[in-house]
Amino acid sequence: MASPAEHGSSAGGGPWEPGTRLTLRRPDDWHVHLRDGALLQAVVGHTARPFARAIVMPNLRPPITTAAMGAAYRQRILSALRQGAGEAAAAAFTPLMTAYLTESIDPDELERGHSEGVFTAAKLYPAGATTNSDAGVRDLAHIPRVLERMERIGMPLLIHGEVTDPAVDIFDREAVFIERHLQPLLQRHPGLKVVLEHITTAEAAAFVAEGPSTLAATITPHHLHINRNALFQGGLRPDFYCLPVAKRELHRQALRRAATSGSPKFFLGTDSAPHERHAKESACGCAGIYNAPYAIESYAQVFGEEGALEQLEGFASEYGPRFYGLPLNQGQITLERRALDPDGPGLPAVLELPNGSGTPTRLVPFHAGDQLEWALVEA
């Protein structure tokens, strides 16, 4: 899965010779889809291996809208991890649950879930914007009491920032959302903590960088590696289809500058979103890239190519918890730089993952067939 453009400077030379190791404070994933049932059991271990905590997205069927549903889903996540990786893995991983905002959600229920430690944040999906978003919000004007309550109790609002207006080009939907909806939202609720999730454009990076301290953004590994050309290399490539879609090269470069800048307003959120082969390769293929198996290695590749490995720990392990008001993790992970061999094997083309059913789940990981310079060796 080679990137469609040159990435910039190399991490080679200096102290980063093959065999050298990079130790980081244990990171967190501030945006992940773990799904449910057999798929949950298949994928949760990949997230829990490097990450101590993860903000888990609530777009299940039915969506997670009550504290009881959030608590039950958290238990299913830990049970699946326990069955697949053991008690120690489950004890070392904390799923941070989110509520799915609908136009009928009860602000009292949201506050109760937050005060009881079930809901860390709430997720805003514009209705129809992405997978399982049909129950989302059609208009922010329909949920003023919810937003006022979240602002008062200090509960972060996580936003999938795209308009769903069919008259707006799909490549412009993030920039239009910022202008039409996000900017007025921040003016109406200056105390509300907002995370603009999985940003994809130079406009979003600039808006967050210049915005108030209550505004931050997550950046995925795939939006740092690919631009929209990847969707069409050698044919239609469904494994590179995600929402928001990858944009032009100038936007990818802007995201790389933002991620490696050392600004605490940008932090790690993989948006890892697994779909089985029949769901990706179908008449209406699902949006989502499964990057969890090699996520931290993928980020390290980018930071190395940008000559900014000294900024990786802040991006991966410090800025997110500080924005959320959570303690930094105490553990560590270690990455080792590998020598790339043009004739050597790449990462697996397909992963066959046990899921408790007897028939493995088949998923194509991000970077399938490629080599990465960094490998996770201790976690």
C-alpha positions as CSV (number, residue, x, y, z in Angstrom):
1,M,0.0,0.0,0.0
2,A,2.5,2.6,-1.1
3,S,1.5,6.2,-0.6
4,P,0.7,8.1,-3.8
5,A,3.3,10.7,-3.2
6,E,6.7,11.3,-1.7
7,H,6.5,11.6,2.1
8,G,9.3,14.0,2.8
9,S,12.5,13.5,4.8
10,S,13.6,10.1,6.0
11,A,14.1,8.9,9.5
12,G,17.3,7.2,8.4
13,G,20.7,8.3,9.6
14,G,21.6,9.7,13.0
15,P,20.4,7.7,16.0
16,W,17.6,5.9,14.1
17,E,19.6,3.1,12.4
18,P,18.0,-0.3,12.0
19,G,18.0,-2.1,15.3
20,T,17.6,1.1,17.4
21,R,14.6,1.3,19.7
22,L,12.2,4.0,20.5
23,T,10.4,3.9,23.9
24,L,7.2,5.9,24.4
25,R,4.8,6.4,27.3
26,R,1.9,4.0,26.7
27,P,-0.4,5.7,24.2
28,D,-4.2,5.9,23.9
29,D,-6.5,5.7,21.0
30,W,-9.0,8.6,21.1
31,H,-11.3,7.3,18.3
32,V,-11.9,3.6,17.5
33,H,-14.7,1.3,16.3
34,L,-14.7,-2.0,18.1
35,R,-18.0,-3.3,16.7
36,D,-19.8,-6.0,18.6
37,G,-20.3,-9.8,18.8
38,A,-17.9,-12.0,16.9
39,L,-16.3,-9.1,15.1
40,L,-15.6,-7.4,18.5
41,Q,-13.9,-10.5,19.7
42,A,-11.8,-10.7,16.6
43,V,-10.5,-7.1,16.7
44,V,-10.3,-5.9,20.2
45,G,-6.9,-7.4,21.0
46,H,-5.3,-5.3,18.2
47,T,-6.3,-2.1,19.9
48,A,-5.6,-3.3,23.5
49,R,-2.0,-4.4,22.7
50,P,-0.4,-1.0,22.3
51,F,-3.1,1.3,23.8
52,A,-4.0,1.6,27.4
53,R,-7.3,3.4,26.8
54,A,-9.6,3.9,23.8
55,I,-12.6,6.2,23.1
56,V,-15.1,3.6,21.8
57,M,-17.5,4.8,19.2
58,P,-21.2,4.1,19.9
59,N,-22.6,3.6,16.4
60,L,-23.9,0.1,16.9
61,R,-27.4,-1.2,16.0
62,P,-29.1,-0.1,18.1
63,P,-26.9,2.9,19.0
64,I,-25.6,3.4,22.6
65,T,-28.0,6.0,24.0
66,T,-28.3,5.1,27.7
67,A,-25.9,4.6,30.6
68,A,-27.1,1.0,31.0
69,M,-26.3,0.3,27.3
70,G,-22.9,1.9,27.6
71,A,-22.1,-0.1,30.8
72,A,-23.2,-3.3,29.1
73,Y,-21.2,-2.6,26.0
74,R,-18.1,-1.9,28.1
75,Q,-18.5,-5.3,29.8
76,R,-18.8,-7.0,26.4
77,I,-15.6,-5.4,25.3
78,L,-13.7,-6.5,28.4
79,S,-15.2,-10.0,28.2
80,A,-14.2,-10.4,24.5
81,L,-10.7,-9.2,25.4
82,R,-10.5,-11.6,28.3
83,Q,-11.5,-14.5,26.1
84,G,-9.1,-13.7,23.4
85,A,-6.0,-12.4,25.2
86,G,-6.5,-13.3,28.9
87,E,-7.1,-11.6,32.2
88,A,-3.9,-9.5,32.2
89,A,-4.8,-7.9,28.9
90,A,-8.3,-7.1,30.0
91,A,-7.0,-5.6,33.3
92,A,-4.5,-3.4,31.4
93,F,-7.1,-1.9,29.0
94,T,-9.8,0.7,29.7
95,P,-12.6,1.3,27.2
96,L,-13.8,4.8,27.4
97,M,-17.5,4.8,26.4
98,T,-19.4,7.4,24.4
99,A,-23.1,8.2,24.1
100,Y,-24.7,8.4,20.6
101,L,-26.5,11.7,20.3
102,T,-30.0,11.5,18.9
103,E,-32.6,14.3,18.7
104,S,-34.6,12.6,21.4
105,I,-31.8,11.8,23.9
106,D,-32.6,12.8,27.4
107,P,-30.1,15.3,28.9
108,D,-30.7,13.9,32.3
109,E,-29.7,10.4,31.1
110,L,-26.6,11.8,29.5
111,E,-25.6,13.6,32.7
112,R,-26.3,10.5,34.8
113,G,-24.1,8.4,32.6
114,H,-21.3,11.0,32.7
115,S,-21.5,11.4,36.5
116,E,-21.5,7.6,37.0
117,G,-18.3,7.2,35.0
118,V,-20.0,5.3,32.1
119,F,-19.8,8.0,29.4
120,T,-16.6,9.9,28.9
121,A,-18.0,11.9,26.0
122,A,-20.9,12.0,23.5
123,K,-20.6,11.6,19.8
124,L,-22.4,13.7,17.2
125,Y,-23.2,12.0,13.9
126,P,-24.9,14.1,11.3
127,A,-27.8,11.8,10.2
128,G,-26.6,9.8,7.2
129,A,-23.0,10.9,7.3
130,T,-21.3,7.5,7.9
131,T,-21.8,3.9,9.1
132,N,-24.9,3.4,11.3
133,S,-25.6,7.2,11.5
134,D,-29.2,7.1,10.4
135,A,-30.3,7.8,14.0
136,G,-28.0,10.9,14.2
137,V,-28.8,14.5,14.4
138,R,-30.4,16.3,11.4
139,D,-29.9,19.8,12.8
140,L,-27.9,21.1,15.8
141,A,-30.9,23.4,16.5
142,H,-32.8,20.3,17.6
143,I,-30.5,19.5,20.6
144,P,-29.8,22.9,22.4
145,R,-30.7,21.4,25.8
146,V,-28.3,18.6,25.3
147,L,-25.4,20.9,24.3
148,E,-26.1,23.3,27.2
149,R,-26.0,20.4,29.6
150,M,-22.8,19.0,28.2
151,E,-21.2,22.5,28.4
152,R,-22.3,22.8,32.0
153,I,-21.0,19.4,33.2
154,G,-17.7,19.5,31.2
155,M,-18.6,16.6,28.9
156,P,-16.7,16.6,25.6
157,L,-18.6,16.7,22.3
158,L,-17.0,14.5,19.6
159,I,-18.0,15.5,16.1
160,H,-18.1,13.7,12.8
161,G,-17.7,17.0,11.0
162,E,-19.4,16.7,7.6
163,V,-22.5,18.1,6.1
164,T,-24.9,15.6,4.4
165,D,-26.4,18.1,2.0
166,P,-26.4,16.3,-1.4
167,A,-25.7,19.5,-3.1
168,V,-22.3,19.7,-1.5
169,D,-19.4,17.8,-3.1
170,I,-18.2,14.9,-0.9
171,F,-14.7,16.4,-1.0
172,D,-16.0,19.7,0.4
173,R,-18.3,18.4,3.2
174,E,-15.8,18.9,6.0
175,A,-14.9,22.5,5.1
176,V,-18.6,23.4,4.7
177,F,-19.5,21.8,8.0
178,I,-16.9,24.0,9.8
179,E,-18.3,27.1,8.2
180,R,-22.0,26.4,8.5
181,H,-22.1,24.5,11.8
182,L,-18.9,24.3,13.8
183,Q,-18.0,27.9,14.0
184,P,-21.5,29.0,15.1
185,L,-21.6,26.1,17.6
186,L,-18.4,27.3,19.3
187,Q,-19.7,30.8,19.5
188,R,-23.0,29.7,21.1
189,H,-21.2,27.4,23.6
190,P,-17.8,28.9,24.4
191,G,-17.3,26.5,27.3
192,L,-18.1,23.3,25.5
193,K,-15.1,21.0,24.9
194,V,-15.2,19.9,21.2
195,V,-13.1,17.3,19.4
196,L,-13.3,17.5,15.6
197,E,-12.8,13.8,14.8
198,H,-10.6,12.3,12.0
199,I,-9.9,15.6,10.2
200,T,-9.0,15.4,6.6
201,T,-8.5,18.9,5.2
202,A,-6.1,21.9,5.4
203,E,-9.1,24.0,6.4
204,A,-9.9,21.8,9.4
205,A,-6.2,21.8,10.5
206,A,-6.0,25.6,10.3
207,F,-9.4,26.1,12.0
208,V,-8.4,23.9,15.0
209,A,-4.9,25.4,15.3
210,E,-6.4,28.9,15.4
211,G,-9.4,28.0,17.5
212,P,-10.0,28.3,21.3
213,S,-8.4,26.0,23.8
214,T,-11.7,24.1,24.1
215,L,-11.2,22.8,20.5
216,A,-9.0,19.9,19.5
217,A,-8.8,17.3,16.7
218,T,-7.9,13.7,16.1
219,I,-5.9,12.5,13.1
220,T,-5.9,9.0,11.7
221,P,-2.9,7.1,10.3
222,H,-4.6,6.5,6.9
223,H,-5.2,10.2,6.3
224,L,-1.5,10.8,6.9
225,H,-0.5,8.1,4.5
226,I,-2.9,8.3,1.5
227,N,-4.6,10.9,-0.6
228,R,-7.6,10.3,-2.8
229,N,-5.6,8.8,-5.6
230,A,-5.3,5.7,-3.5
231,L,-8.9,4.9,-4.1
232,F,-8.3,4.4,-7.8
233,Q,-4.8,2.9,-8.1
234,G,-5.0,0.0,-10.5
235,G,-8.8,0.0,-10.2
236,L,-11.4,0.7,-7.5
237,R,-9.8,0.0,-4.1
238,P,-12.5,-0.5,-1.5
239,D,-10.0,-1.0,1.3
240,F,-9.1,2.6,1.0
241,Y,-12.7,3.9,1.2
242,C,-13.5,5.6,4.4
243,L,-15.6,8.5,5.6
244,P,-14.5,11.2,5.6
245,V,-12.9,10.2,2.3
246,A,-9.2,10.9,1.8
247,K,-8.6,14.3,0.1
248,R,-6.1,15.9,-2.2
249,E,-2.3,15.7,-1.6
250,L,-2.2,19.3,-0.3
251,H,-4.6,18.3,2.5
252,R,-2.5,15.2,3.4
253,Q,0.6,17.3,3.7
254,A,-1.3,19.8,5.9
255,L,-2.4,17.0,8.2
256,R,1.2,15.7,8.5
257,R,2.4,19.2,9.4
258,A,-0.3,19.4,12.1
259,A,0.3,16.0,13.6
260,T,4.0,16.5,13.8
261,S,3.9,20.1,14.9
262,G,4.0,19.5,18.6
263,S,0.7,21.4,19.1
264,P,-1.4,19.8,21.9
265,K,-4.5,20.5,19.9
266,F,-3.9,17.4,17.7
267,F,-3.7,13.9,19.0
268,L,-4.0,10.2,18.0
269,G,-7.3,8.8,16.9
270,T,-7.1,5.8,14.6
271,D,-10.8,5.6,13.5
272,S,-10.0,2.0,12.9
273,A,-13.2,0.6,11.5
274,P,-13.3,-3.1,10.6
275,H,-15.6,-4.5,7.9
276,E,-15.5,-8.1,6.7
277,R,-14.7,-8.8,3.1
278,H,-18.3,-9.3,2.0
279,A,-19.2,-5.8,3.4
280,K,-16.3,-4.1,1.7
281,E,-16.5,-5.9,-1.6
282,S,-20.2,-5.5,-2.4
283,A,-22.6,-3.5,-4.5
284,C,-22.5,-0.7,-1.8
285,G,-19.2,-1.3,0.0
286,C,-18.9,-0.1,3.6
287,A,-16.7,2.9,4.6
288,G,-13.9,2.1,7.0
289,I,-10.2,1.2,7.1
290,Y,-9.0,-1.4,9.6
291,N,-5.7,0.1,10.8
292,A,-5.6,-1.2,14.4
293,P,-3.1,-4.1,13.9
294,Y,-0.2,-1.7,12.9
295,A,-1.5,1.7,14.0
296,I,1.3,2.9,16.2
297,E,3.8,1.6,13.7
298,S,2.0,3.5,11.0
299,Y,2.2,6.7,12.9
300,A,5.8,6.2,13.7
301,Q,6.5,5.8,10.0
302,V,5.0,9.2,9.3
303,F,6.8,11.0,12.2
304,G,10.1,9.4,11.1
305,E,9.6,10.5,7.5
306,E,8.9,14.0,8.7
307,G,12.0,14.0,10.9
308,A,9.8,14.5,14.0
309,L,10.0,11.3,16.0
310,E,10.6,13.5,19.1
311,Q,7.0,14.7,18.7
312,L,5.4,11.3,18.6
313,E,5.1,10.7,22.3
314,G,3.2,14.0,22.8
315,F,0.8,13.2,19.9
316,A,0.3,9.6,21.0
317,S,0.5,9.7,24.7
318,E,0.1,13.1,26.3
319,Y,-2.1,15.6,24.4
320,G,-5.2,13.5,24.4
321,P,-5.4,12.8,28.1
322,R,-4.6,16.4,28.9
323,F,-7.5,17.6,26.8
324,Y,-9.9,15.1,28.4
325,G,-8.6,15.9,31.9
326,L,-7.3,12.3,32.5
327,P,-4.0,11.2,34.0
328,L,-1.1,10.2,31.7
329,N,-0.4,6.5,31.5
330,Q,2.5,5.1,33.5
331,G,3.5,2.1,31.3
332,Q,5.6,2.1,28.2
333,I,5.8,0.6,24.8
334,T,8.9,0.0,22.6
335,L,9.3,0.2,18.9
336,E,12.2,-1.1,16.9
337,R,13.4,0.3,13.6
338,R,13.7,-2.4,10.9
339,A,15.8,-2.5,7.7
340,L,13.5,-2.4,4.7
341,D,14.1,-5.2,2.2
342,P,12.7,-4.4,-1.3
343,D,12.5,-8.2,-1.9
344,G,11.3,-9.1,1.5
345,P,7.8,-10.1,2.5
346,G,5.3,-7.4,3.4
347,L,2.5,-7.4,6.1
348,P,-0.2,-9.9,5.6
349,A,-2.6,-9.3,2.8
350,V,-5.5,-10.7,4.8
351,L,-5.8,-11.4,8.5
352,E,-7.8,-14.5,9.7
353,L,-8.8,-13.7,13.2
354,P,-10.4,-16.1,15.8
355,N,-13.7,-14.8,17.0
356,G,-15.1,-17.7,19.1
357,S,-17.4,-19.0,16.4
358,G,-15.1,-21.6,14.8
359,T,-15.0,-19.7,11.5
360,P,-12.3,-16.9,11.5
361,T,-13.1,-13.3,10.6
362,R,-11.2,-12.2,7.5
363,L,-10.1,-8.6,7.4
364,V,-7.7,-6.7,5.2
365,P,-5.4,-4.5,7.3
366,F,-4.2,-1.0,6.4
367,H,-0.6,-1.4,4.9
368,A,-1.5,-4.9,3.7
369,G,1.5,-6.2,1.6
370,D,3.7,-3.3,2.6
371,Q,6.7,-3.1,4.9
372,L,6.9,-0.6,7.8
373,E,10.1,0.7,9.2
374,W,9.0,0.4,12.8
375,A,7.7,-2.7,14.6
376,L,6.1,-2.9,18.1
377,V,8.3,-5.2,20.1
378,E,7.3,-4.6,23.7
379,A,3.9,-3.5,25.0
